[in-house]
Amino acid sequence: MANHKSSEKRARQTKVRTERNRFYKTRIKNLTKNVLTAVSANDTAAADTAFIAANKDIHSYVGKGILTKNTAARKVSRLAKLVNSLKTKTA
């Protein structure tokens, strides 16, 4: 338990930030999972739609300071690679 005013404030801030980070982390996982599910089902249209949504949201998190630019680029690149492999497989 915090004993000083400043440590009480830090505890409150940590609690708020932990909740916020948990939300974004879960959101990123769900976006990724949506793309993976569509790719595993060989559904090109759903994969494209899910990828566009994931790309948009992941890059918006860079502007909010949730992810770094390189991390977002890496995640989107891996998803794009999967979606493109599905397109070449069906073509």
N, C-alpha and C positions, 0 to 999 in steps of 0.2 A: 504494500500500500504506500502511496506517495505521502511524504511528510511535509513537503514544501509547496508553496503556491506554484512555483515554476514547474516542479515535477508533476503536480496535479494537472497542470495545463498540458504538459507533454503527454501525459497518459491519455487525456481526452483527444488530443490531436492524433495520437497513434491509433486509437480506436477508430476514429473516423477514416483515417487513411487506409487502415487494414480492410475495412468494409469496402471502400472504394476500389482498392486493388483487387479484392476478391471478385467483385462484380466484373471488372474488365478482364481478369484472367479467365473467368468462366465464359464470358462472352466470346473471347478469342478461341477458346477450346470448342465452343459450340459452332462457331462459324467454320472452323477447320473440319469439324466432324460432319457438317452438312455437305461440304464438298467431297469428303472421302466417301460418304454414304452414296452420293450420286454417282461417283466414279465406280465404286464397287458394283453398283446396280447397272452399269453400262448405259446410264441415262445422260446423253450428251446435253440435252436442253436443260435439265435440272442442274447438271454440273456447271454449265455456263452461268446460269442464274445465281447459283450459290457462290461461284467464284467472284462474280461481279460484286455481290454484296460483301463478301469477305475482303476483297481488295479495297473497297471504299472504306469500310469500317477500320480495317487495320491501319491504313494510311492516315485516317483521321486521328487515330490514337497517337500517332507520331506528333501531330500538332499540339495535342493535349499533354504531351510529356509522359505518356504511359509506356510507350515503347521507343527505343532508339531507332534511328533511320535504317541502320543496317539490319537490325533484328526484323523490322517490318519487311524490308526488301527480301530477306532470306525466307521468311514465312510465305510471302506472296509468290516468290519464285518457285518454291517447292510445290505449292498448290497449282500454279500455272503449268508446271512440268507434268503433273498428273492429268490435268484437264486436257492438255495438248496430246499426251500419249493416248488418251481415250479417243480423241478426234482422229489421230492417224490410224489407230487400230480399226475404227469403223469405216474409214475411207478406203 
